[in-house]
């Protein structure tokens, strides 16, 4: 597409996404297993006496944010 004009013959429409179907968001339509949330197999494992917290990044839909609630059952 260079020059002063371009001719577009057809546009392929992408299918619409479902609500809360964003990539990497925590699913809300079913229980989620921890292995679906980990990036590598040993992410939820620790050894030794003085370990730091085990971190797991989870993304929620903005309207499901629970900072005023008791949290999410695990």
C-alpha positions in Angstrom: 0.0 0.0 0.0 2.1 2.8 -1.3 1.2 5.8 -3.3 -1.8 8.1 -3.2 -4.5 5.5 -3.4 -5.1 1.8 -2.8 -7.8 -0.6 -3.9 -9.2 -3.0 -1.3 -11.1 -5.8 -2.9 -12.5 -7.6 0.2 -12.4 -7.4 4.0 -12.4 -10.6 6.0 -14.4 -10.0 9.2 -13.2 -11.6 12.4 -15.7 -13.5 14.6 -16.8 -11.5 17.6 -15.4 -12.6 20.9 -17.6 -13.8 23.8 -17.9 -11.8 27.0 -15.0 -12.4 29.3 -13.1 -14.3 26.6 -9.9 -12.2 26.7 -6.6 -14.1 26.5 -5.0 -14.8 29.9 -8.1 -13.8 31.9 -9.2 -16.1 34.6 -12.2 -18.0 33.4 -15.5 -17.4 35.2 -17.7 -20.0 33.6 -16.1 -23.1 35.3 -13.6 -24.0 38.0 -10.0 -23.4 37.0 -7.1 -25.8 37.8 -3.8 -24.4 39.1 -2.0 -26.0 36.2 -3.9 -23.7 33.8 -2.5 -20.7 35.6 1.2 -21.6 35.8 3.8 -20.6 33.2 6.1 -23.5 34.0 5.7 -26.9 35.8 7.6 -26.0 39.1 6.1 -22.5 39.6 4.1 -23.6 42.6 6.9 -25.4 44.3 9.4 -24.2 46.9 12.2 -25.8 49.0 14.2 -24.8 52.0 13.6 -22.9 55.3 13.3 -19.3 54.3 11.3 -19.1 51.1 9.6 -16.1 49.8 5.9 -16.2 48.7 5.0 -18.2 45.7 3.6 -15.8 43.2 0.9 -16.5 40.6 -0.1 -13.8 38.2 -3.9 -13.9 37.6 -5.8 -11.4 35.5 -9.5 -10.7 36.1 -12.1 -8.9 34.1 -12.3 -5.3 35.3 -15.9 -5.6 36.5 -15.0 -8.8 38.6 -12.4 -7.0 40.7 -12.8 -8.2 44.3 -10.9 -5.8 46.5 -13.9 -5.1 48.7 -14.9 -8.8 48.9 -13.5 -11.7 50.9 -11.6 -12.9 47.8 -12.0 -15.8 45.6 -12.5 -19.3 47.0 -9.5 -21.6 46.4 
